[in-house]
Amino acid sequence: MDELDATIIATLRRNGRTSNASLARSAGVSEGTVRRRLRRLIDEEHIFVAAIPNPDRMGSPFEALIGVQVDPDKTNTVSDALAAMEEMSWVTVSTGPYDIYGWAMLPDAAALSEFLTAKIGTIPGVRRTETFVHLNVKKRSYSMPV
C-alpha cells in the first residue's frame, strides 16, 4: 500500500459512496487509476465494501454480546456454526474466559432467549454461554486507523 491507497481508503471511510471520479479529483489522478487501485484493494482483501444495516431500523434493535465456552476440540466447528447464523453480526475465536465471542442482533428479549436455547444451546461442544445485553449503544463504528 502506498499514499494513494491510503487516501482512497481514508476518503471511503468518511463516505463509502464517494464516486471514483470524486476520488480521482481529490487525489489528483485519473478515474481509471482510482478504479484499478480500488479493484486491487478489494481483490486483495485490504478493504471490504459493504452496506451495513442499522439494527434499530432493520427490526433487530436488541443486541447482545455472547461469550461461549466450548470443548477444546470443538472450537472451529462451533465458531463456524455460529458464524453461519444470520442473527450473528460477527464471531471471533478468542483467548480468556470464553473461547468464542459473538455479537447477536435480534428483535427482542424473547427472540434472544429462543436463540440461546434452541440454536446456540444445541450446538455440540458448547459448554456454557454468558450473555451481555446492550442497553444503549453509544458508538457504532466500523472503521479503524489506517
N, C-alpha and C positions, 0 to 999 in steps of 0.2 A: 504494500500500500504506500502511496505517496501523498503529497499535499492535495492534489486534485481529488483523489479518492476521499480523503478526509473532509474536503469541502463539500463534496456531493453528499456524503453521509450526514454531516452536520446540518446541511440545509434540509434534507429529507426528514431528519429528526424533529426539526421545528415545524415542518409542514410536509407530510408524506404525499400530498397531492401536487407538489410543485412539478411543473412540466419540465420536460427535457430542455425545451427552448429557454425557459427561465433559468434553469440550472446553468446552461451554456453561457447565457448573457452574464450572469453574476460571476462565473468562474473565468470568463474571457476566453472560452474555447468554442469549438463548433458543436452543434447539436449532435452530429454523428459521433464525435469524441465522447460526449456525455452518454449517448446511447450505448456505445461499446463498453465504456467503463462500468456503467450501471449493470449491463448484462453480465459482465465478468464478476462483479461484486456479488450478484445474485447466484450465478452458476457455481462459484467457488464457495458459496455459503458464508461470505463475510457479513452479509446482511440478509434479512428476510423482509419481504414486503407483504403485509397482511392488513386486512381490515379487522380491527379489534372492537368487538361489540361492547357496549356499555351494559353491564349486567342489570342495572336498575331499569333500563328502557327495554331490555330484551326478555323480561319476565323471570329473571333469576337474581333477585336482589339479595338473597340470603347466601352469604359467603362464609366459608369455614376453612381453616387450616386443619388438616388431619394428619397426625403422626401415626405411623403404622410400624409395629414391631412384627418381624417375620422370622420364621425358621431360617437359619443361615443359608441353607442350600436352596431357598425359595425366593431370594431377593429379586432375581431377574424375572422370574415368572410372575411374581406378584406385582412388581413395578410395571411390567408390560400389560398386565390385566388392568391395572388402574389407569394407565395411560390410554387404553382403548375406550375408557368410559367417557361418554360425552359430557358428563357432569364435571369432570376434572379439567381445569384450565391449564394446570401444569403439574408435573410429577417429577420428583427428584430423589435419587438414591443418595443417602447422606451418612454422616457419622453422628455419634452422640446417642441420646436415649432412644431415638427412633431410627429405623433403618431406611424408611421412606417417608417423605412428606408429600402431601398433595393439597392442592387448592381446589375446593369444590364450590360450584355456584348452583344454587337450587332456588325454587320458588318460595319455600317456607320451611319452618321447623319440622313439620310432618314429613315433608319430602326428604329432609336431611335424615331423619330417623329411619325412614324406609331405605334410603340409600346405604346407611351404615350397616343395617342389619341384613337386608336382603341381597345387597350387592357386595360390599366390602367384606362383610362377615362370613360370606360363603366361599371366599377365595381360599383354596387350600394353601396352608402355610402361614396365614395371618394369625398371629398370636394375640395381639392386643392393639387397640386404637385409642387415641386420645384426640378429642376434637376441640378446637378453639374457634368459637363463633365470633365473627366480626360484628361489632355493634355499630361502628361508624368508620368508614374508610376515609381517612384524611388526605391521602395522596394516592393516586393511581398513575404510575409512570412506567413506561416500557423502554426507557432509554438508559444508556449507561455512558460513562465517559469514553471518548474515542482516544 
